[in-house]
Amino acid sequence: MEEHSIIGGLGTAVAEVIAEENLQVRFHRFGLPDKFTNITGTVPFLLDYNGLSPEKIAASIRKIIAE
């Protein structure tokens, strides 16, 4: 989970290790999408907008676990 782009961050490094080691694990990156936005607002608003509020993270985790 990171509070910046999912491209080139810690999640990318972890994904590379998983791929290189041929690990058979479920993996999901939480972070900002790799797209331009002109949305402005408070930090809580922007986190929620990008799916990184506690409620949206919890919902995403429940969905991933259910799959």
N, CA, C and O atoms as a CHARMM CRD file, in Angstrom:
* protein
*
  268
    1    1 MET  N      0.85500  -1.15200   0.00000 PROA 1      0.00000
    2    1 MET  CA     0.00000   0.00000   0.00000 PROA 1      0.00000
    3    1 MET  C      0.90800   1.22400   0.00000 PROA 1      0.00000
    4    1 MET  O      1.80000   1.35600   0.83900 PROA 1      0.00000
    5    2 GLU  N      0.66300   2.11400  -0.95800 PROA 2      0.00000
    6    2 GLU  CA     1.49000   3.30900  -1.04100 PROA 2      0.00000
    7    2 GLU  C      0.65100   4.50200  -1.46500 PROA 2      0.00000
    8    2 GLU  O     -0.33500   4.36200  -2.18900 PROA 2      0.00000
    9    3 GLU  N      1.05100   5.65800  -1.00900 PROA 3      0.00000
   10    3 GLU  CA     0.29900   6.88400  -1.24300 PROA 3      0.00000
   11    3 GLU  C      0.90300   7.67600  -2.40800 PROA 3      0.00000
   12    3 GLU  O      1.06900   8.89400  -2.33100 PROA 3      0.00000
   13    4 HSD  N      1.22200   6.96800  -3.46900 PROA 4      0.00000
   14    4 HSD  CA     1.67400   7.59200  -4.71500 PROA 4      0.00000
   15    4 HSD  C      1.38600   6.60700  -5.83300 PROA 4      0.00000
   16    4 HSD  O      0.72500   5.59400  -5.60500 PROA 4      0.00000
   17    5 SER  N      1.86700   6.88200  -7.02900 PROA 5      0.00000
   18    5 SER  CA     1.58100   6.03300  -8.18400 PROA 5      0.00000
   19    5 SER  C      1.98400   4.58800  -7.94100 PROA 5      0.00000
   20    5 SER  O      3.01300   4.30600  -7.32600 PROA 5      0.00000
   21    6 ILE  N      1.14800   3.67500  -8.43800 PROA 6      0.00000
   22    6 ILE  CA     1.49200   2.26500  -8.30300 PROA 6      0.00000
   23    6 ILE  C      2.63400   1.88200  -9.24100 PROA 6      0.00000
   24    6 ILE  O      3.21200   0.80300  -9.10800 PROA 6      0.00000
   25    7 ILE  N      2.95700   2.75000 -10.17500 PROA 7      0.00000
   26    7 ILE  CA     4.05000   2.48200 -11.11400 PROA 7      0.00000
   27    7 ILE  C      5.36600   2.94800 -10.49500 PROA 7      0.00000
   28    7 ILE  O      5.50900   4.11200 -10.12000 PROA 7      0.00000
   29    8 GLY  N      6.31300   2.03800 -10.39200 PROA 8      0.00000
   30    8 GLY  CA     7.64600   2.39100  -9.94200 PROA 8      0.00000
   31    8 GLY  C      7.83900   2.49000  -8.43800 PROA 8      0.00000
   32    8 GLY  O      8.89000   2.94200  -7.98300 PROA 8      0.00000
   33    9 GLY  N      6.86800   2.08800  -7.67300 PROA 9      0.00000
   34    9 GLY  CA     6.98900   2.17200  -6.22000 PROA 9      0.00000
   35    9 GLY  C      7.34700   0.84400  -5.59300 PROA 9      0.00000
   36    9 GLY  O      7.84900  -0.05900  -6.26100 PROA 9      0.00000
   37   10 LEU  N      7.08500   0.73600  -4.31800 PROA 10     0.00000
   38   10 LEU  CA     7.38300  -0.48600  -3.58200 PROA 10     0.00000
   39   10 LEU  C      6.61600  -1.67700  -4.15100 PROA 10     0.00000
   40   10 LEU  O      7.15300  -2.78100  -4.24500 PROA 10     0.00000
   41   11 GLY  N      5.36300  -1.44900  -4.52700 PROA 11     0.00000
   42   11 GLY  CA     4.56600  -2.53700  -5.09800 PROA 11     0.00000
   43   11 GLY  C      5.18600  -3.10000  -6.36000 PROA 11     0.00000
   44   11 GLY  O      5.14200  -4.30900  -6.58800 PROA 11     0.00000
   45   12 THR  N      5.76400  -2.23800  -7.18100 PROA 12     0.00000
   46   12 THR  CA     6.44200  -2.69900  -8.39500 PROA 12     0.00000
   47   12 THR  C      7.63900  -3.56200  -8.03900 PROA 12     0.00000
   48   12 THR  O      7.86100  -4.60200  -8.65900 PROA 12     0.00000
   49   13 ALA  N      8.41200  -3.14100  -7.04500 PROA 13     0.00000
   50   13 ALA  CA     9.58000  -3.92300  -6.62300 PROA 13     0.00000
   51   13 ALA  C      9.15300  -5.28700  -6.08800 PROA 13     0.00000
   52   13 ALA  O      9.78300  -6.30000  -6.39000 PROA 13     0.00000
   53   14 VAL  N      8.08500  -5.31200  -5.29700 PROA 14     0.00000
   54   14 VAL  CA     7.59300  -6.58700  -4.75900 PROA 14     0.00000
   55   14 VAL  C      7.08600  -7.46900  -5.89800 PROA 14     0.00000
   56   14 VAL  O      7.34300  -8.67300  -5.90300 PROA 14     0.00000
   57   15 ALA  N      6.37800  -6.89400  -6.85300 PROA 15     0.00000
   58   15 ALA  CA     5.87100  -7.65600  -7.99900 PROA 15     0.00000
   59   15 ALA  C      7.02100  -8.27000  -8.79500 PROA 15     0.00000
   60   15 ALA  O      6.91700  -9.40400  -9.26300 PROA 15     0.00000
   61   16 GLU  N      8.10000  -7.53600  -8.94700 PROA 16     0.00000
   62   16 GLU  CA     9.25900  -8.05300  -9.67000 PROA 16     0.00000
   63   16 GLU  C      9.85900  -9.25500  -8.95500 PROA 16     0.00000
   64   16 GLU  O     10.20700 -10.24900  -9.59200 PROA 16     0.00000
   65   17 VAL  N      9.98100  -9.16900  -7.63800 PROA 17     0.00000
   66   17 VAL  CA    10.53100 -10.29100  -6.87400 PROA 17     0.00000
   67   17 VAL  C      9.61500 -11.50300  -6.99800 PROA 17     0.00000
   68   17 VAL  O     10.09000 -12.62100  -7.20000 PROA 17     0.00000
   69   18 ILE  N      8.32400 -11.29400  -6.88000 PROA 18     0.00000
   70   18 ILE  CA     7.36000 -12.39400  -7.00300 PROA 18     0.00000
   71   18 ILE  C      7.50100 -13.05600  -8.37000 PROA 18     0.00000
   72   18 ILE  O      7.51600 -14.28300  -8.46600 PROA 18     0.00000
   73   19 ALA  N      7.60500 -12.25200  -9.42700 PROA 19     0.00000
   74   19 ALA  CA     7.72800 -12.79400 -10.78200 PROA 19     0.00000
   75   19 ALA  C      9.06300 -13.51600 -10.97100 PROA 19     0.00000
   76   19 ALA  O      9.09900 -14.62400 -11.50700 PROA 19     0.00000
   77   20 GLU  N     10.14700 -12.89900 -10.53900 PROA 20     0.00000
   78   20 GLU  CA    11.46800 -13.49300 -10.73200 PROA 20     0.00000
   79   20 GLU  C     11.64600 -14.79400  -9.95200 PROA 20     0.00000
   80   20 GLU  O     12.32800 -15.71200 -10.40900 PROA 20     0.00000
   81   21 GLU  N     11.03500 -14.86300  -8.78800 PROA 21     0.00000
   82   21 GLU  CA    11.14600 -16.06400  -7.96700 PROA 21     0.00000
   83   21 GLU  C     10.06000 -17.08800  -8.29800 PROA 21     0.00000
   84   21 GLU  O     10.00700 -18.16100  -7.69700 PROA 21     0.00000
   85   22 ASN  N      9.20100 -16.75100  -9.24900 PROA 22     0.00000
   86   22 ASN  CA     8.10500 -17.61900  -9.67000 PROA 22     0.00000
   87   22 ASN  C      7.25500 -18.07000  -8.48200 PROA 22     0.00000
   88   22 ASN  O      6.87100 -19.23500  -8.37900 PROA 22     0.00000
   89   23 LEU  N      6.97200 -17.12100  -7.59200 PROA 23     0.00000
   90   23 LEU  CA     6.16200 -17.41500  -6.41800 PROA 23     0.00000
   91   23 LEU  C      4.68700 -17.46000  -6.80300 PROA 23     0.00000
   92   23 LEU  O      4.21000 -16.60800  -7.55200 PROA 23     0.00000
   93   24 GLN  N      3.99700 -18.41600  -6.31200 PROA 24     0.00000
   94   24 GLN  CA     2.57500 -18.57300  -6.60900 PROA 24     0.00000
   95   24 GLN  C      1.76100 -17.96600  -5.46200 PROA 24     0.00000
   96   24 GLN  O      1.19600 -18.69000  -4.64200 PROA 24     0.00000
   97   25 VAL  N      1.70700 -16.64600  -5.41400 PROA 25     0.00000
   98   25 VAL  CA     0.98500 -15.94600  -4.35300 PROA 25     0.00000
   99   25 VAL  C      0.01900 -14.94300  -4.97100 PROA 25     0.00000
  100   25 VAL  O      0.21500 -14.47700  -6.09400 PROA 25     0.00000
  101   26 ARG  N     -1.02000 -14.62400  -4.22200 PROA 26     0.00000
  102   26 ARG  CA    -1.93300 -13.56800  -4.64400 PROA 26     0.00000
  103   26 ARG  C     -1.29300 -12.24100  -4.28200 PROA 26     0.00000
  104   26 ARG  O     -0.71000 -12.09100  -3.20900 PROA 26     0.00000
  105   27 PHE  N     -1.40500 -11.29500  -5.17600 PROA 27     0.00000
  106   27 PHE  CA    -0.74200 -10.01000  -4.97400 PROA 27     0.00000
  107   27 PHE  C     -1.61800  -8.91100  -5.55300 PROA 27     0.00000
  108   27 PHE  O     -2.15000  -9.04200  -6.65600 PROA 27     0.00000
  109   28 HSD  N     -1.76100  -7.83600  -4.80600 PROA 28     0.00000
  110   28 HSD  CA    -2.54300  -6.68800  -5.27200 PROA 28     0.00000
  111   28 HSD  C     -1.86200  -5.41800  -4.79200 PROA 28     0.00000
  112   28 HSD  O     -1.50400  -5.30200  -3.62000 PROA 28     0.00000
  113   29 ARG  N     -1.68600  -4.47300  -5.69200 PROA 29     0.00000
  114   29 ARG  CA    -1.08900  -3.19400  -5.30800 PROA 29     0.00000
  115   29 ARG  C     -2.19200  -2.19100  -5.01300 PROA 29     0.00000
  116   29 ARG  O     -3.17300  -2.09000  -5.75000 PROA 29     0.00000
  117   30 PHE  N     -2.01900  -1.45900  -3.93400 PROA 30     0.00000
  118   30 PHE  CA    -2.90000  -0.35300  -3.59100 PROA 30     0.00000
  119   30 PHE  C     -2.08400   0.92100  -3.74900 PROA 30     0.00000
  120   30 PHE  O     -1.02700   1.06500  -3.13400 PROA 30     0.00000
  121   31 GLY  N     -2.56100   1.83000  -4.55500 PROA 31     0.00000
  122   31 GLY  CA    -1.87400   3.09600  -4.76900 PROA 31     0.00000
  123   31 GLY  C     -2.65100   3.94000  -5.75600 PROA 31     0.00000
  124   31 GLY  O     -3.77100   3.60300  -6.14100 PROA 31     0.00000
  125   32 LEU  N     -2.04600   5.03000  -6.15600 PROA 32     0.00000
  126   32 LEU  CA    -2.70700   5.93000  -7.09400 PROA 32     0.00000
  127   32 LEU  C     -2.58700   5.38000  -8.50800 PROA 32     0.00000
  128   32 LEU  O     -1.52800   4.88200  -8.89000 PROA 32     0.00000
  129   33 PRO  N     -3.66200   5.46300  -9.29100 PROA 33     0.00000
  130   33 PRO  CA    -3.59800   4.96700 -10.66100 PROA 33     0.00000
  131   33 PRO  C     -2.62500   5.81200 -11.49800 PROA 33     0.00000
  132   33 PRO  O     -2.38500   6.98300 -11.20700 PROA 33     0.00000
  133   34 ASP  N     -2.08500   5.19500 -12.52400 PROA 34     0.00000
  134   34 ASP  CA    -1.14300   5.87900 -13.39500 PROA 34     0.00000
  135   34 ASP  C     -1.92000   6.66800 -14.45000 PROA 34     0.00000
  136   34 ASP  O     -1.99500   6.27100 -15.61300 PROA 34     0.00000
  137   35 LYS  N     -2.49100   7.78500 -14.02200 PROA 35     0.00000
  138   35 LYS  CA    -3.26100   8.62400 -14.95000 PROA 35     0.00000
  139   35 LYS  C     -3.23500  10.06500 -14.45700 PROA 35     0.00000
  140   35 LYS  O     -3.08100  10.32700 -13.26400 PROA 35     0.00000
  141   36 PHE  N     -3.38700  10.97800 -15.38400 PROA 36     0.00000
  142   36 PHE  CA    -3.44700  12.39500 -15.03500 PROA 36     0.00000
  143   36 PHE  C     -4.82600  12.70700 -14.47700 PROA 36     0.00000
  144   36 PHE  O     -5.83400  12.18200 -14.94800 PROA 36     0.00000
  145   37 THR  N     -4.85700  13.55700 -13.48200 PROA 37     0.00000
  146   37 THR  CA    -6.13900  14.00700 -12.94000 PROA 37     0.00000
  147   37 THR  C     -6.06800  15.49600 -12.64200 PROA 37     0.00000
  148   37 THR  O     -5.01400  16.01500 -12.27600 PROA 37     0.00000
  149   38 ASN  N     -7.17200  16.16300 -12.79600 PROA 38     0.00000
  150   38 ASN  CA    -7.23100  17.57700 -12.44400 PROA 38     0.00000
  151   38 ASN  C     -8.10500  17.78800 -11.20600 PROA 38     0.00000
  152   38 ASN  O     -8.56000  18.90000 -10.93800 PROA 38     0.00000
  153   39 ILE  N     -8.33100  16.71600 -10.46300 PROA 39     0.00000
  154   39 ILE  CA    -9.12100  16.77400  -9.23900 PROA 39     0.00000
  155   39 ILE  C     -8.25200  17.35500  -8.12000 PROA 39     0.00000
  156   39 ILE  O     -7.09600  16.96600  -7.95500 PROA 39     0.00000
  157   40 THR  N     -8.81500  18.27900  -7.36700 PROA 40     0.00000
  158   40 THR  CA    -8.11700  18.83700  -6.21900 PROA 40     0.00000
  159   40 THR  C     -9.00400  18.70400  -4.98600 PROA 40     0.00000
  160   40 THR  O    -10.22400  18.58000  -5.09900 PROA 40     0.00000
  161   41 GLY  N     -8.39500  18.73000  -3.83500 PROA 41     0.00000
  162   41 GLY  CA    -9.16900  18.65200  -2.60400 PROA 41     0.00000
  163   41 GLY  C     -8.28000  18.31800  -1.43000 PROA 41     0.00000
  164   41 GLY  O     -7.05300  18.31700  -1.53300 PROA 41     0.00000
  165   42 THR  N     -8.91200  18.03800  -0.32600 PROA 42     0.00000
  166   42 THR  CA    -8.18400  17.70000   0.89200 PROA 42     0.00000
  167   42 THR  C     -7.57100  16.30200   0.74100 PROA 42     0.00000
  168   42 THR  O     -7.96700  15.53100  -0.13300 PROA 42     0.00000
  169   43 VAL  N     -6.61600  15.99600   1.59200 PROA 43     0.00000
  170   43 VAL  CA    -5.99500  14.67600   1.54700 PROA 43     0.00000
  171   43 VAL  C     -7.04300  13.57000   1.75700 PROA 43     0.00000
  172   43 VAL  O     -7.06100  12.61400   0.98200 PROA 43     0.00000
  173   44 PRO  N     -7.91200  13.66300   2.77000 PROA 44     0.00000
  174   44 PRO  CA    -8.92300  12.61000   2.92000 PROA 44     0.00000
  175   44 PRO  C     -9.81600  12.45600   1.67900 PROA 44     0.00000
  176   44 PRO  O    -10.13900  11.33600   1.28200 PROA 44     0.00000
  177   45 PHE  N    -10.21100  13.58100   1.07200 PROA 45     0.00000
  178   45 PHE  CA   -11.03400  13.52000  -0.13800 PROA 45     0.00000
  179   45 PHE  C    -10.29000  12.80500  -1.26200 PROA 45     0.00000
  180   45 PHE  O    -10.84800  11.92400  -1.91700 PROA 45     0.00000
  181   46 LEU  N     -9.02800  13.18500  -1.48500 PROA 46     0.00000
  182   46 LEU  CA    -8.25600  12.59700  -2.57300 PROA 46     0.00000
  183   46 LEU  C     -7.98400  11.11300  -2.33300 PROA 46     0.00000
  184   46 LEU  O     -8.02200  10.31700  -3.27200 PROA 46     0.00000
  185   47 LEU  N     -7.71100  10.73700  -1.08600 PROA 47     0.00000
  186   47 LEU  CA    -7.51900   9.32100  -0.79100 PROA 47     0.00000
  187   47 LEU  C     -8.78800   8.54100  -1.08100 PROA 47     0.00000
  188   47 LEU  O     -8.73200   7.47200  -1.68900 PROA 47     0.00000
  189   48 ASP  N     -9.93200   9.06100  -0.65300 PROA 48     0.00000
  190   48 ASP  CA   -11.20300   8.39900  -0.92100 PROA 48     0.00000
  191   48 ASP  C    -11.48000   8.33500  -2.41600 PROA 48     0.00000
  192   48 ASP  O    -11.90000   7.29600  -2.92500 PROA 48     0.00000
  193   49 TYR  N    -11.25100   9.42400  -3.11600 PROA 49     0.00000
  194   49 TYR  CA   -11.47100   9.49600  -4.56700 PROA 49     0.00000
  195   49 TYR  C    -10.66100   8.42200  -5.29800 PROA 49     0.00000
  196   49 TYR  O    -11.12200   7.84900  -6.28600 PROA 49     0.00000
  197   50 ASN  N     -9.46500   8.16100  -4.80600 PROA 50     0.00000
  198   50 ASN  CA    -8.58200   7.19300  -5.45300 PROA 50     0.00000
  199   50 ASN  C     -8.63900   5.80300  -4.83200 PROA 50     0.00000
  200   50 ASN  O     -7.78700   4.96100  -5.11200 PROA 50     0.00000
  201   51 GLY  N     -9.64600   5.55900  -3.98300 PROA 51     0.00000
  202   51 GLY  CA    -9.84200   4.23300  -3.41900 PROA 51     0.00000
  203   51 GLY  C     -8.91200   3.90200  -2.27100 PROA 51     0.00000
  204   51 GLY  O     -8.73200   2.72800  -1.94700 PROA 51     0.00000
  205   52 LEU  N     -8.31000   4.91500  -1.64100 PROA 52     0.00000
  206   52 LEU  CA    -7.35400   4.66700  -0.57500 PROA 52     0.00000
  207   52 LEU  C     -7.84100   5.09900   0.80300 PROA 52     0.00000
  208   52 LEU  O     -7.04400   5.20600   1.73500 PROA 52     0.00000
  209   53 SER  N     -9.13100   5.34500   0.93900 PROA 53     0.00000
  210   53 SER  CA    -9.67300   5.61100   2.27600 PROA 53     0.00000
  211   53 SER  C     -9.75700   4.27600   3.00900 PROA 53     0.00000
  212   53 SER  O     -9.82800   3.22700   2.36900 PROA 53     0.00000
  213   54 PRO  N     -9.74900   4.29900   4.32900 PROA 54     0.00000
  214   54 PRO  CA    -9.84500   3.02700   5.07200 PROA 54     0.00000
  215   54 PRO  C    -11.04900   2.17900   4.65300 PROA 54     0.00000
  216   54 PRO  O    -10.94000   0.95800   4.54000 PROA 54     0.00000
  217   55 GLU  N    -12.18100   2.82000   4.42700 PROA 55     0.00000
  218   55 GLU  CA   -13.39200   2.08200   4.04100 PROA 55     0.00000
  219   55 GLU  C    -13.22000   1.41600   2.68000 PROA 55     0.00000
  220   55 GLU  O    -13.59800   0.25800   2.50500 PROA 55     0.00000
  221   56 LYS  N    -12.65500   2.13600   1.71900 PROA 56     0.00000
  222   56 LYS  CA   -12.50000   1.57600   0.36900 PROA 56     0.00000
  223   56 LYS  C    -11.40300   0.52100   0.32700 PROA 56     0.00000
  224   56 LYS  O    -11.51300  -0.45500  -0.41500 PROA 56     0.00000
  225   57 ILE  N    -10.35500   0.70300   1.10800 PROA 57     0.00000
  226   57 ILE  CA    -9.31700  -0.32700   1.17900 PROA 57     0.00000
  227   57 ILE  C     -9.90800  -1.60500   1.76900 PROA 57     0.00000
  228   57 ILE  O     -9.67900  -2.69600   1.24700 PROA 57     0.00000
  229   58 ALA  N    -10.66600  -1.47100   2.85300 PROA 58     0.00000
  230   58 ALA  CA   -11.28900  -2.64100   3.48000 PROA 58     0.00000
  231   58 ALA  C    -12.22300  -3.34600   2.50700 PROA 58     0.00000
  232   58 ALA  O    -12.22600  -4.57500   2.43500 PROA 58     0.00000
  233   59 ALA  N    -13.01300  -2.58800   1.76000 PROA 59     0.00000
  234   59 ALA  CA   -13.93100  -3.18400   0.78300 PROA 59     0.00000
  235   59 ALA  C    -13.14400  -3.91800  -0.30400 PROA 59     0.00000
  236   59 ALA  O    -13.53300  -5.01000  -0.71900 PROA 59     0.00000
  237   60 SER  N    -12.05700  -3.33200  -0.76000 PROA 60     0.00000
  238   60 SER  CA   -11.22900  -3.97800  -1.78100 PROA 60     0.00000
  239   60 SER  C    -10.62400  -5.26400  -1.25900 PROA 60     0.00000
  240   60 SER  O    -10.58200  -6.26600  -1.97300 PROA 60     0.00000
  241   61 ILE  N    -10.15600  -5.24700  -0.02700 PROA 61     0.00000
  242   61 ILE  CA    -9.56300  -6.46000   0.56000 PROA 61     0.00000
  243   61 ILE  C    -10.61400  -7.55000   0.70100 PROA 61     0.00000
  244   61 ILE  O    -10.34700  -8.71300   0.39700 PROA 61     0.00000
  245   62 ARG  N    -11.80800  -7.18500   1.16000 PROA 62     0.00000
  246   62 ARG  CA   -12.88400  -8.19000   1.27400 PROA 62     0.00000
  247   62 ARG  C    -13.18800  -8.79000  -0.09200 PROA 62     0.00000
  248   62 ARG  O    -13.39800  -9.99800  -0.19600 PROA 62     0.00000
  249   63 LYS  N    -13.21400  -7.97300  -1.14100 PROA 63     0.00000
  250   63 LYS  CA   -13.50000  -8.46200  -2.49700 PROA 63     0.00000
  251   63 LYS  C    -12.39200  -9.39800  -2.96900 PROA 63     0.00000
  252   63 LYS  O    -12.67600 -10.44000  -3.55900 PROA 63     0.00000
  253   64 ILE  N    -11.14600  -9.04300  -2.72000 PROA 64     0.00000
  254   64 ILE  CA   -10.01900  -9.88300  -3.12900 PROA 64     0.00000
  255   64 ILE  C    -10.05600 -11.22200  -2.41500 PROA 64     0.00000
  256   64 ILE  O     -9.83400 -12.26200  -3.03400 PROA 64     0.00000
  257   65 ILE  N    -10.33600 -11.20600  -1.11600 PROA 65     0.00000
  258   65 ILE  CA   -10.39000 -12.44300  -0.33800 PROA 65     0.00000
  259   65 ILE  C    -11.52200 -13.35100  -0.83000 PROA 65     0.00000
  260   65 ILE  O    -11.38300 -14.57400  -0.83900 PROA 65     0.00000
  261   66 ALA  N    -12.63500 -12.74900  -1.23700 PROA 66     0.00000
  262   66 ALA  CA   -13.78700 -13.51400  -1.67400 PROA 66     0.00000
  263   66 ALA  C    -13.56300 -14.18400  -3.03300 PROA 66     0.00000
  264   66 ALA  O    -14.25400 -15.14600  -3.36700 PROA 66     0.00000
  265   67 GLU  N    -12.62800 -13.69500  -3.79700 PROA 67     0.00000
  266   67 GLU  CA   -12.39300 -14.25000  -5.14500 PROA 67     0.00000
  267   67 GLU  C    -11.71300 -15.59000  -5.08700 PROA 67     0.00000
  268   67 GLU  O    -11.44400 -16.19100  -6.12700 PROA 67     0.00000
